[in-house]
Amino acid sequence: MNQWTENLISVDLAQTLDGLFVQRIKRTPDRVAYCSYNRTSKAWQEYSWRDMGEMIARWQVVLSKEPLKPGDRVALSLRNSPEWVAFDQACLGLGLVVVPLYTDDRPDNIAYILEDAAVKLLLVQDGSRWKRLASAIGYNSTVHRVFIQDSGADDAALLASDKRVRCVDDTLPAEAPVLQQRSGNPHKLASIVYTSGTTGRPKGVMLSHHNMLSIAHASITVIDCYQEDIFLSFLPLSHTLERTAGYYLPVMTGSSVAYSRSIGQLAEDLTLMRPTVMIAVPRIFERVYGRITDQIAKRPVLPRKLFHLAVRTGWSRFQHEQGRSGWRPSLLLWPILDKLVASKVTARLGGRLRIAVSGGAALSPDIAQLFIGLGIPILQGYGLTETSPVVSVNPLEDNDPGSVGVPLRGVEVSTGLDDELLVRGPGVMLGYWNNHAATAKIIDSDGWLHTGDQARIENNHIYITGRIKDILVLSNGEKVPPSDMELAIALDPLVEQVMVVGEGRPYLSALVVLEADSWPGFAQDCGLDPMSRETLQHSQVVSAILQRIKLALKHFPGYAKIRRVTLQLEPWTVDNGLLTPTLKVKRARVLKRFEQEVAAMYDDGPTQGKR
């Protein structure tokens, strides 16, 4: 793109999240707002801001007929789509409180959220999803109305058997009055977002209109976004990072959003949509990194050397442009290396990506160096659901991939006891829903939110150094932060998931889930049968895995020694209760599930692994 245009709507003009959308419709009614894949027509469909306004207005007609009053809670469990946005905006415009749900969350967990928030109305993707959920919530629920977004062949029977259920296609009117901006209080509750806690039941984070509006606007003061930008959306909109930065922020800037069909089709959608902005979690970059390094390892010597030279040269170029190193003659090679190597990788991401934000968890330095070295501008950020969610992000012109960036404008940061990162600012939540004790525990009397993360602050950049609760204390008193070790081990293409253990033990061990597609070839290389359960316990396999882990941790301090491993092939998932909906490992659940296996790794010393 040759021209970039700023078309920013201010927080003062918007007032509320629904007011923001009304102002955008007025400002650029005919520009493309969203693009999504229509599964019925099997074609991509564009929606203008005017189209979206009409859809929102039709929803408000329907919702106005329900026994709902401002402040009542409504929930939705949909794939990312213009319909998600329209329902959210219609509810916000009526003063309702939106509770977003993960489509792949477990029915019992969703049932708990619906009951805890006393949700009165629910929008779900299709009939089959509602059937699974209905069995969990039963009829003794506060939910009095359920809307089914996608009609199906069995819907007639479903409607006949459950008087709460309606199909959206049969309910939305053909026309509705023009959407108008209301006079809403920006500090009123807009949404309750349930955190996918790694221990215990999720807590409902209460966010106001101003919380999310202020953070969306503050993010633009660090990273410029334009009317011509195209965001590719694939993180669930129930994830607060996607909601604030991938939904409300583009409304504020007038940018377009394209909704990816699925994670499995993400690679194809990148080349089709050719986005300029992408927001992702590290797991996405880890998967791409694993595929790239695996493919490169199988290439002949010369292409391998050329690839690594391109990464090194590109990284040197980046460091020079950032003012952190001087010019060197090897930089003259970049144009040819870009043409031969880097441009082929960037083309797979659409060829015009100017910003790739990584948030939600720590990004491995090796991954950042590879992508940045190939010309893909990854900007690591940091935040929590409780901070709406962004606290900091790296600017393009001052990007230190080892940090999580600089604080957003208006956001204060400090460090407290045990170097805990403290945050204060307009994005800090109103509190936890129906949980005053938990609120008082995380937000002190001076308004500082205690993040639970250890950090240092240098040159206005924040560096996360550990997680207070996740620190392992060995029996000799040595304290070990496992997360960085796990990041390094997970870079191995053979490793799908890993958790380092050793609390109160004499040495560190690891639970390792092997990548199912890579396992057969690895086992055969060891001269063993991959179909035999005993192969996972074979000393040759265990020794080979321990050697690969040792290599992955070669640059770590002396404490980072994994003595034993337990190998598995069954992945930890949301369905089996070992991952949160945001794909974070529930450490306590994993330890409980594999209690015997962990104990076995300490029965007779650090000599071998068991399954």
N, C-alpha and C positions, 0 to 999 in steps of 0.2 A: 504494500500500500504506500502510495506517495504522499497522502495527506492525512493528517490526524487532527480531529476537531474535538475540542472540549465542549461539553454540553451538560454541565453539572447542575443538579438541583440541590439547593442548600437544605440543611436540616431545619432551619427556621421556616422556610417556605413549605416544606413537607409536613412538619409538625408530627405526623404519625406515619407508620409504615403504609397504611392504606392511602393516606394523603400523598405520600411520595408517588404512588402508582398513578393516582388521578392527575397529578402535576405532569408526570411523564406522558400520559395520554394527550394532555393538552399541548405539550411542548413538541412532540414528534409523533403524531397519530399514525402516520402512514409508513414509518420505518419498520423494518423487521424486528420484532421483539424476540420471537422464539422460533426454533425449527426442531421438529420432532418427527419420528418415523411412525407412520400410520400402519398398524399391523393388519388392518382390514384391507386397505387399498394397496398395501406393500409399496408405499411411496413416501418420500419425505414431504412434509407439509410445513409451510411457513405461516406464522401468525403475526399480524401487525399489532402495535399497541392499541389501536382502535378495536381490532378483533378481540383482544384480551379484555378490554373494557366492557364490551358487549357480553362476553362470557361471564364475567364477574357480576354484572348487573342481573343476568338471568338467575345465577345462583342466589343472589340476595332476595329475589322474589320468592324462591323456594324456601330459603331459611327463615324468611319473615313469617311464613305460615306455620312454623313450628313453635311450640311453647318454650321459647328461649328468650332470655333477657341478658343485657350487657353483663359481662363477668362470668357467664356460664361457660363451661368447658366443652369443646368439640375436638374430635380427633380425626386424623386421616392416616391411612396406610396405603400409599400409592407409589408406583414407580415415578421417577423424575419425569415431569411432563408439564405442558401448559395447564393441564387440568389441576395439577397440584397447586400451581400458582393461583389459578382462578378461585379455587376453594379457599385457600389461605386468605387471599385478599377480600373475598366476600365476607368471610367470618370476621376479619379484623375491622372491616368497614361497618360492621354491626356492633362492634364493641365486645365481640366474643373472644374467648381465650383459646388459642390453638395449641393442641398437644400433638406434635408429630410423632409417628411411630415408624420403626424400621420394618420394612416388608418381610425381612427374613428373620425377625425376632421370634422367639418361641411363644406359642399361644399362652402358656401359663404366665409368662412375663408380661405380655400385652394385657392379659386379664387383670394382673395386679395393678398396672398403670391406670387402666380404665376405672378400676374401683377406687384407687387412691385419689385420683383427680376428680372423681364423681363426674365422669364424662357423660353427657346427655345424648350426643349425636356423633355418629361415626361414618366415615367414608372409606370403603375398602375397594381394592382393585377389581376383584371378581368374586363370583359365587363360591368357588372352591375354597378361596381363602377365608371367606366368611364362615363356611361350614366348619373349618378347622378351629376357628376362633370361637364360634358359638358354643362348641362343646366344652370350651374352657371357661367361658363366662356364664353360661346358662341363662335362665330367665330372671333370676334374682339379681338384676344388674340395674345400675342407673341409666344405662343406654336404652333410650326409648325409640330411637330411629336409626336405621342403618341404610346407607345408600351404597348400591353396587355400581361401580364405574363402567366396567365392561360387561355387556350383556352376554349370556350364554344359553345353550339349549336347555339346561336344567333350571333356568331362573323361574319359570312358571310354577314349578313344584315348590321351589324355595319360597316364593312370595305367598303361596297358598298355605304353607306350613308355618310361616313366621310373620305375624302381622306387623312387626317392626320394619321389615325389609321393603325397600323401593329400588327400582332401577333408575339410574340417572337419565337414560335416554327417554324414559317414559314420563319423567318428572319436570325436567327443565323446560320452561316456556320458550316459544320461538322468538319472542321479543320481550323487551323490558325497558323501563325508563332509563334515560341516560344517567350514567354513573356520576354521582356528585360527591364532592369532598365534604366530610362532616367536620364538626368542630370538636375534635377529640383531645383528651388530655395525654400528652406524650409520655407522662410518667406513670400511666396506668399499666397494669399487667397486660402484656400482649400474648405471651406464650409460656407454657410450662414444658421445659425440655428435660426429659429424664436421662440422667447420666448413666451410661452403661458401666457401672462400677465393677471393678475386678474382684470385689468382695461384697457379699451381702446384697440386699435389695437396692435397686436404683433409687436415687433421690431426684425429686422434681425441682429443677432450677427455674426460678421465676425471673423472666426477662421482660422488661418494659419496652415500649416502642422506642423510647429515647436510648435505652441501652444499645439496641442493635443499629439504630440509625446513626448514632454518634460514632460507633466503631466502624461502620461502613464508610462514613465520611473521613474519619481519621486515617483509614487505610489508604485512601486516595492521596493524602498529603505525603505519604511515603513512596507509593508506587502510582505513577500516572496511568490513568485508564481513559480511553477515548470512545467517542460515539461509533467509530469504525471497528472497534475491537470485537472479536468473536470469542466468546467463552465456550469451552467444551465442558459440559456438566456430566459427571458420572459418579461422583461421591453422592450418597443418598442425601436428599434435601432434609431429611431428619437429622443429619449431622450438622451441627451449628456452624462449622466452618463453611460448608457449602451453602448453607442458607444465608448467612450474612455476606460472605465474600463472593459467592457464586450466583446469588439471586438478588438480594436487596442492593448490593453495590452496583451491578449492571443496570438496575432500574435507575439508580441515582445518576449514572454516567450516560445512559441511553445506549449502552452496548447491547449486542445480540447474544443470545444464549442458544447453543445447539445441544440437544439432549442425546447422549450416546445411547445406543440400543441396549447394550449390556457390557459388562467387563470383558466377556469373551469376544465381543465384536469391537472392542475399543480400538485395536490396531487399524481395522478397516475404517472405522468412523473418523479417526485422526486424519487419514489421507483423503477422505471424502469432504469433511467439514473444514479442514485446514485452519484450525483455530490459531488465534494470536495469544490467547491466555488460557492457561490450564491450572486448575487447583487440584492437588492430589495429596495422598498420604504416602509415606515412604514405601509401603508395601508395593505400590504400583511401580515405583522406580526400581525397587529391589528385583521384581520379576523381570522387567526389561533388562536390567543389568545382568541378571543371571543368564538370560537367553543370549545376550550379546557375547558375554565372556565364554559361554559354552561353545558358541559357534566359532568364535575366534580361536579357541583352543584346538579345534579340529582342522583349522586351515593350515596350509603349508607354511614353512618357516618365514619366507619373505613377506607374505601378506600379514602374518602375525607381527613381525617387526615393524612393518609400515603402520599398522593400526596403533601399536603402542607409542611409536614416534609421534603420530598425529595427536594422541592424547597428551603426551608430555609437552609438545610444542604449543598446543592449544591452551594448556594450563599455564605455561610460561607467558603466553600472550595475554591471558586473562589477568595474571598477577601484575604484569607490566601496565595494563590499562587501568587497573585499580590503584596504581601508584605504590605497589608493595615490592616491586623489583625493577631493576634497570633493564634497558634494552640489550638484547644479545643477538648475534648474527643468525642463530638458528631460527629466529622469528621470520626471516626471509623465506623459509620453507613453507610457511603457513598457507599461502594461496594454493600451492600445488597439493598440499596435504588435505586441505579443505575440499578441493575438487575430487581427489581420489578416494578419500575416506569419510571425512566429517559430513559432507553434504549428503552422502548416501544414508547416514543415520538420521540426520535432521529431516530428510525427506519422508522417512517413515512416520514422523510426527506431524506431517502436513507441510513442512518446509517454510513456515512463516511464524513459528512460535517465538514470541518475544519475551514472554514471562511464563515461568513454570513455578508455581508456589508449592512448597512442601510443608505440611503441617500435621499436627495430630500426634506425632511421635518423633523421636530423634532420627535424623538421616545420617547414614554412615558416611564418613569423610571420603572413603574410596569411591562410593557411588557419586557423590557430588563432584569429585575430581574428574571422573570419567565423563559425565554428561557435560559439565562446564568446559572441559578440555575439548569436547567435540562441538562446542558452540551452542549448547542448549542452556539458557540462563536460568538455572535453578536458584530460587530464593527461599531459604529456609525461614520459617516463622515459628511463633510460639503462642500458645493460648490455652484457655480452658473454657468449657461450656459456661462456667461461672463468670467469665469475663467477656462474654458475648461474641466470639470467643477470643478475638485477636488481642494480644498484648504487645507483640513486637514482630517485625519482619525486616529482612535485609533489603535496603534500597539497591537498585541496579548499579548505581554509581559508587556504592560503598558496601559491596557484597563480601562479607567474610563467612564462607560456608561452614567454618568451625563454630560460628555463633548462631543464635536464633534471631539476630537482627537488633534493630534499635527500637526503643519504645515508640508507640504511636503518639502523635500529638495529643496532649491532654492526659496521657496515661503516666502515672508516677510509678517508679519501681525502686525497691530498696532491698537490702538483705537483713535478715534478723538472726535469731539464735540458730546455730548449726548451719549458717549460711543459707537459710531458707529464703527463697525469693518471695517478696511481698509486693502486692499490686494494689494500686488505688486509682480510681478514675471513673469516668462516666459509663463504662461498660460493665462495671461490677454489678452482679445480680441484685435483685431485691431481697433474695433469701431463698431458702429451701421451702417448698410447699409443705405446709403442715408439719414442719420440723424445726422448731425454734432452737432446740439444743444443738442440732448440727450447724445451723446458721451461726450461732454464737461461737461455735468452735472454730469456724473457718474465717469469720470476719470479726476483727477485734474492735474495741471501743473507739479507736481512731479511724476506723474505716478501711484498714489494711486487710486485704484478702491474703490468707496464708496458703500458698500454692502446694506445699509439700515437696517442691523441687528445690534442690540445692543449686546455687548459682554464684557466679562472680560477674561483676560489671566492670568492663574496661573500655575506655574510649567510646562510651555511650552504647557499646554493644553488650548484649547479655549472653553469657556462656553457661549452659546448663551442665552441671558437673555430677549430678546424681539425683536419686530419688530417696528421700529420707526413709520412707517405709520399706523400700525395696533393698536397703543395704543388708547384706548377709554378714553376720558376725560369726566367724569360725570359733572353734573351741579354744584356740590359742589367743583369742581376743582380736585377731586381725579383721578389719572391716573391708568388705569387698563389694563394690557396686557391680551387679551382674549385667545390667542392660547393655553397656558398651561391648562386653564380651559376647553377648547374645547377638548383637548386630553384626559383629565380625564373623562369627561362626555361620550365621545365616546367609552370608554372601556366597558360601559354597553351594553350587548348583544342586548338589546331592542332598542338601539339608532344606527341608520344607519348614520346620519349626524347631525351636530349641528353647530350653529353660535350664538355666544354671541353678543348682541347688547346693546346700551346704550349711544352712543355718545351724549353729551349735555343733557342727561336725568338724573332724580334724582336717578335712580337705574338701575340695570342690568336685562335684560330679555334674552330669548333665543328662536330662531327658531329651532325646533327639527323635524327631519324626522325619523319616527319610522321604525324599521326593519320589512318589510312586512310579513315575515314568522313567526315572533314572536308575531306580533300584535294580531291575533285571540285568542291565548291562554291567553295573558295578559288581553284582554277585557273580556273574559269569566271568568277569575279569579276574575274580578271586578263585575261579575254578570250582564254583559252588552252584547248587541248584536254587534259583531265586524263588521257586514255588514251595520249597521246603521251609516250614516254620523254624526248624533248627538252625537254618542258615544265619538268621539274625543273631543267634547266640554264639556263632562260630568264632573262635579266638582270632582267626585271620581277618574276619570282617571287623570285629571290635578293634583290633590293633590298627587296621587301616583307617578306621574312622577317627580313632584317637590321634593318629599321625596327622590327619587332615585338620583336626581341631588345633593341634599344636602349631601347625603351619599358619593357620588363620590368626593365632594369638601371638605370633612371634615378636611383634612390636609392643606387646603389652608388658607391664611390670611383672616382677617375679611372682606376685600373688596369683596371676592368671594362669593357673595350671589345672587342667581338667584331668583327674586321675581315673575316673570310671564313667562309663556311659550305659544308659538303657536305650536300646534302639526299638523303634516302633514304625509301623507303616500306616496305621490308622490315624488320620489327621485330627487335630483338635478343631472343633467347629462350634458354631453358634448352637446348632441342633443338639450336640451332645453336652452342651453346657460349659464347655471349656474355653470358649471365646466370647467376648462381649460383641454386640452388634457392630461395634467399630473395629472389630478384629483384634482387640487387645487380649492377651492371655490372662485368664483368671488364675493367677498364681496359686491362690489358696485352694481352688477347686482342683487344679491339676495335681497339687501335692496330695490332696485327699484321695483323688482317684487312683494315684499310683503310689500310695503309701507303702505298700509291700515292696514294690520295685525299688523305691528310694532306699528303704531299709536294707535291702539286699546288697546295694552298692557299698554299704559300710559294714557288712557282716564280717568279711575276712580281708579287709585291706584293699589298697588300690592296685589290684593286679589284673582284673579282667572285668568285662561287662556282662550283664545278664539281661534277659528280656522279661 
